[in-house]
Amino acid sequence: MQLSYKILFVIEVLHDYYSNSQCEDFTIEPTAETQLLFKNQQILWRNMGNKFYALVRLVEGKPLVPLAPDLVFRCYLKLNSMQFANFTNMEVNFGAGQRLYLTNLHQHHLSGVKYITHQIAAYNGATSYLPGSFVQNVNGDVYEAIRSSNNGNAHALNEATFWENRFQQRYATPEDLSFSASNLFRFQLPAPVVAAAIEVFRFNSANGNYDLPALPGQLLNFPQAQQEVLVNLGALPPARYRVQVNAESAFVYADGRIQQEQVFGVVEIFNHLPSANESSLLNNDGTVKETAFTVRFANRVALWKYLVNAGSAVTAIKDSNNTYTFVKSGDAFISNRPIPLTETPIRSFFLESGNAGPPFALSNAAINRIRTLQRDGDTFYCSEIFLNQ
């Protein structure tokens, strides 16, 4: 009998901000229940660089302890970087209980990469898009809105002043955010009600829906109409659920430790998917596939605002690559369009001055100096760079 270890699955975190795309800003930690499950299944786990590894003990190429189809491996994403939000295009409302939710149930595959994020929605001219929104065209290229577009003033993806081409990348987006709650979930209804029929459903692996009752149904009557309904989830084991109040539904990840331990997000890896599915863990013969899952974050784009001293001799800021232009506004020069924030510096920006001397190369935007700026009815992120000129 030959015993060995082999990768059961890998979770890889990528980010466009970094020169090598490898994002090491997270620690991926199995939940307490999953750590016990790993122990019982003889699975080792490690964080190495931007990857989380789960390695299973094998006998004759198969897990020594067979993996039941109903197994779910759950992990927390714990953020270690204080600056992550500044250079990442991902708005998370922690105060409202939002968390990132990643899973292989999305079955999102592109060119051999198995994403645990949602598919990015197709562009629709009738939809309103704010700066930072992502869409994709019929060829699968992803675009980021850099100005607003809406039904009354729609702008096609080929309008470069409104859209930035991100090509074939796939990113975490607001579609990947889920509510989280400990004991009580504050369900917000679109209008006040005097009665609330509450149902809570868990995942059904037979059909891929959240339609199995997780708690007995409940009917609440209120003496006065109210728009917020408290749903008690304290009796449920940690997992994602669908909460329905009257005709409205919301997904929520129930786990009191999420807020206690300042968790940024949760990953759920399900084992029930058939072997032919790219997001499954096992081959048809029971051997492991060494499945690698990926989440990629987009770097934030921001206006670059170079600030000069009052009465400065600086006459212009230019780009030798002729990609960006800078417009003078008071004692500042502001880029004509948002510029991606990257670890690799842009070396083509320089200033011209009335003082004698050659063109002066400029510093890049600092991720610790991010503000907002209003322009043409839109709110942009803006990085301020002070020039001692």
N, C-alpha and C positions, 0 to 999 in steps of 0.2 A: 504494500500500500504506500503510494507516494503522496506526501503532504507538501503543500506549497501555498503561497499567498499570491493573489492576483487582484488587479483593480476591479472593483465592482462598479463604481462610478466615480467621476471627477466633476467638480463644479469649478469652472474657470470664470474669473471676473476680469473683464476688459474695459478700457476707458480710452477714448480718443484724445484726452488731454496728454497722456503720457507718450513719450517718444517711442517706446516699445509696445505700447497699448496695454501693458500689464499693470493692473490696478491691485496694489497690495494694501489698500486702505481698510480692508475688512478682515476680521476674524470670523470664520464660519464655525459655529459651535453646535453640535447636536443637542437637542433638547434632552432633559433628564430622562424622559421615557425612551428616546432613541439611543441614548448612551447605554441604557440597560438592554435594549434590543440588540445593539451592536455586540455587547458582551455575550449575550445568549447565542447570537448567530456567528460568533467568532469572527467579528469584523473589526479591524483596526482603522483608526481615522487619524489624519494628520493635515495640518495646514502647512503648505510649502509655497512661499512666494505669493502669487496671485491665485493659487489653486487649493482646493480641498479634495483630499483623497480618502475614499473608503475602500479598504482592501479586505477581501474575504478569504478565509482559509479554505483550501480546496483539497479534495481527494479525487484522484484520477480526473482532474480538470473540472470537477463540479463542486459547488459549495459543500463543505463537510456537513453543515447543518442546512438541510434544504430550505429554500426561501419560499414561504407560503405566498400565494398570489395576493392575499389581502394585506400584505405588509406595506406600511408607509413610513418612509424615513424623513424625519422633520429636523431642520436645522435653523438656527438663528443667524442672521447677518448682523454682526456688531461692528459699528463704524469706529475707526481709530483716528480719523483725520478731522481736525477742527475746520479745515478749509474746504472740505469736499463739496459742500453746498455752493461755494463761491464759483467753482469752475465746472460744475455739473449741471446739465439741463435736466433737472428733475426737482419739481416742487412738491415737497411732502409736508402736509399740515399735521404735524405731530400733536398739536393741541386738540384737533378734532379726532384723534385716534387713528389717523392714516398710517399705514405701513406698506412697504414694498412686499408683494406676494409673488413668488416665483414657483413654477411647477412644470414637470414634464407632461402634465395633462394637456398643455397647450399644443403639443405635437407640432411645433414650429420648426421646420427644417429648411435650410437653404444651403446648397452647395456643400453638403456633408456636415454642416454645422447644426447642432441640435440646441436651439435656443429654448430657454425656460421663461421667456417673455411672450406676451401676446403678439400676434401679427399686427403690423401697423396698418391702419385703415387706408383704403383707397381715397384719393382726392375726390371731392364732391363740390362742385361750384355753388351748391345751395347751402353748404355748411360754413359756419363762421370759424375763422382761424385767427388766433392771436399770435404775436411773435413767440417763437419757441415751439409751436405745434409741429407735429410730424405727419406726413402723408406719404403715400407711394403712388407712382404712376402705373400704367398698364404693363410696363416692362420690368417692374419691381425696383426701380430706382426710388430712393427715399429723398424727400425734400423737407427742409425746415423753413417754416414761415419766418421771415425777418421783418415783415410788416403785416398789418391786419388785412384780412380778406374776408368778405362776407357776401351773403346772397344779394344784397343791394349794391355791392361794389366788388364783384368777384374778380380775382386775378389768376390767370392760368399759370401753370407751373413753369412755362417758358419765359415768364417775366422775371428777369434776374434781379430787379430791384425789390421784389417781394418774396422770392424764394431762393434758398441756398441748397444746391444739389449735394446730398450726402452719399449719393451713388448707392451701392448695394449693401450698405451697413444696416444692421437691425438693432434697435435700441430699446431699453426700458423706457416706457412712456407712462402718462397718467392712467392708462388702461391697466397697468400692472399694480396700481395702488388698491388696497383693500382696507376696510375698517378693521380695527382691533378693539377688543374689550376684555375686561376681567370678569367680574360678576354681572354687572349691569351694562347693557348696550342701550344707548340713547338713540332711538329710532326717530328720525325726522320725517314727518309726513308733509306732502305738498300743501295741505290745507287742514285746518282744525277739524277734529271728529269728536263725537260724543260716545262712540263705541269702537273698540279695536279687537278684531279677531287675529290672534297671534299664532303663527305656526313656525316651527324651526325644523329645517331639513338638513340631513347629512348627505355625503356623497354616495352615489349608487354606482358601483363599478360595472354593473350589468349593462347600463345604458349611457354612462358618462354624465348623468344629470345629478343635481342636488334635489332629490325628491323622496328620500326615505325619512320618515319622521324621526327626529332626534329627541323631541320632548312632546308630551301631551299638548294638544291644542288648548288655547286659553281665550276666553272672551272677557274683555274688560269694558265696563260701563262707567262713564265719567259724569259727575254732576254738572260740569261745565266743559265745553268743547276745548280740546287741547291738541296742539300740533306735535308735541313730543311724547313718545310712548316709551316707557322703561321696560326692557325685555330682560328677564333674569336668565343668564346663561351659566350661572355658577355651578350647576350640577353636571355640566358637560366636560368631557375630557378635551385637552387641547387639540384643536383641529379647525378647519374652515367650515363654516355653515352658511346656509341661506336662510335669512330671517324674513318672513313675510308678515306684514301687517295690513289687513284688508287686501287691497289689490296691489300694494307696493312691496317690492323686494329689495334686499340689500345683502351683500356678502360680508361676513365678518369672521375674523380669526379670533376665536375665544381662547385666551391664555393670559392669566393674570401676571405672568412673569415678563411679558413683553414690555410693559411700562415700568415694572420694577427694575429690570436689567437694561433699560434704555436700548432696546432692540430696534435696529433700522428696518429689518425685513425678515421674512420667513421663507424658507424653501421647503416644499413638499415633493418628495420623489416617490411615486407610486410603482408598485411591482406587478400590477395586474395586466399591463398592456401586453398584447400578443407579440410573439417573437419577431414577426414580420414588421412590426412598428419600429421605426428608427429610434424612438424614445424609450424603448423597453430595455431591461437590464440583462435578460437571459436569451440565449439561442433556443431553438426548438428542442435541442437535445439536452438542455439544462446547463450547458456551459455558459460562462459569463461573457458578455460582449465588450466589457471595458468601456462602457458608454461615457462619453465626455459631454457634459452640458455647459452651456455658455450663457452668460448675461453680459451685455455690453452697454456702457453708459456713454452718452454723448457729451462732448465738452460744450460748455456754455459759449455763446457768442455775445459780444458786448461792444458797445461803442467805446472807442479809445479817445480820451480827452486829455490832451497835453496842455498843462497850465504853465503860463509864462509870467514873469514878473511884470508889474505895471511899467509901461514905458519901455518894454523890451525891444531890442533891435531885431528879434526874430521876425522874418517876413513871410516865411512859408514852411510847412512840413510836407514832405513829398515821399513817394514810394518809387524807388528805382525800378521796381517790377511793373509799375503802372497798374497795379491791382486795386489799390485804394487811393482815395483823395481825402484831403483834410481841409475843412472849411473854418475860417477864422470867425470866432464869436466872442467878442469882448477880449479878455486876456486868455483865451483858450483856442486851441485848434482841435476840432472834433472830426472823427472819421465819417465819411459819407454813408457808410453802412456798417453793421456790426462785424467784428473781426473775431474769429475763433480764438479762444484762450488755449494755449498749448505750452507744454514744458519746453519744447524746442523754440528758441527765440526767433523772431522775424528780424532779419538783419538788413532789410532793404529800406527801412524808414530813416530819413535824415532831415535835418533842418537847414534852412538857409537863413542867413543873417546879414544885416546891413554892416556888421563889423567885418573887417578883413579876416580871411581865413578860409580853409577848405570846408566843405559840407560836414556837418557834425552828426555822427551816427547816434540813434536814439535808444533809450531804454524801452523795454516792453512793458505791457500792462502788468500790474501786480495783483495777484489773486486775493490779497488781503485788503484791497482798496476797491471794493465793488459798491457802487451806488446805483440809483435809478435816475433816468433823465426822460423828460417828456419831449416828444418831437412828433409833429404832424398827427396828433391825436393818439399816438401810441406811447406806451411806457417801455423803455429799453433799459436793460442793465448797462452800466457804464463804469469803466475803470479809469480812475484819474491818475495821471502821471505828472509829477511836478518836475519842471525843468528850471534849473537855476540859471536862467538866461534872461 
